[in-house]
Amino acid sequence: MVLEPDPNVVRELIHRYEALTAPDGPREDPSTPTRIEGIVYTLRVLTGTGDESKALSAARGLVSGGGRRR
């Protein structure tokens, strides 16, 4: 049995990641790197991937209807 993450949760995490890493994002906030790290970790766990770029790619695939990707 494979559990699939809720697409709404994944979509929200992607949105938060993009807001924090945007060129006009909150770079001066000292908590930003920690928040990004937490989001990436959560996406890695939800998608079963080992690195940031693969986790983001897999997460985007999940919310676009592409299914689970590893």
C-alpha positions in Angstrom: 0.0 0.0 0.0 1.3 3.4 -1.0 0.0 6.5 0.8 -0.4 9.6 -1.4 0.0 13.0 0.0 -2.9 15.4 -0.1 -2.4 17.6 -3.2 -3.7 20.6 -1.3 -1.0 20.3 1.3 1.7 19.8 -1.4 0.4 22.8 -3.3 0.6 25.0 -0.2 4.1 23.8 0.6 5.2 24.6 -3.0 3.5 28.1 -2.7 5.4 28.8 0.6 8.7 27.6 -0.9 8.3 29.8 -4.0 7.3 32.8 -1.8 10.4 32.4 0.4 12.8 31.8 -2.4 11.5 34.5 -4.8 13.9 37.3 -5.6 11.7 39.7 -3.6 11.2 37.2 -0.8 11.9 37.8 2.9 15.7 37.4 2.7 16.4 39.7 5.6 14.3 37.6 8.0 16.7 35.3 9.9 14.1 32.5 10.0 13.8 32.2 6.2 16.6 29.6 5.7 15.1 27.5 8.5 11.6 27.8 7.1 12.9 26.8 3.6 14.7 23.8 5.1 11.6 22.6 6.8 9.5 22.9 3.7 12.1 21.1 1.6 12.4 18.3 4.2 8.6 17.9 4.3 8.4 17.7 0.5 11.2 15.2 0.5 9.3 13.0 3.0 6.0 13.4 1.2 7.4 12.6 -2.2 10.0 9.9 -1.1 12.9 11.7 -2.8 16.4 12.4 -1.6 17.2 16.0 -2.7 15.6 19.4 -3.1 15.3 19.6 -6.8 13.8 16.1 -7.1 11.4 16.7 -4.3 10.1 19.9 -5.9 9.8 18.3 -9.3 7.9 15.3 -7.8 5.7 17.7 -5.8 4.8 19.7 -8.8 4.0 16.5 -10.7 1.6 15.5 -7.9 -0.3 18.7 -7.9 -0.5 18.8 -11.7 -2.0 15.4 -11.8 1.2 13.7 -12.9 1.1 11.1 -10.2 3.8 10.0 -7.8 7.3 10.5 -9.2 10.6 9.4 -7.8 
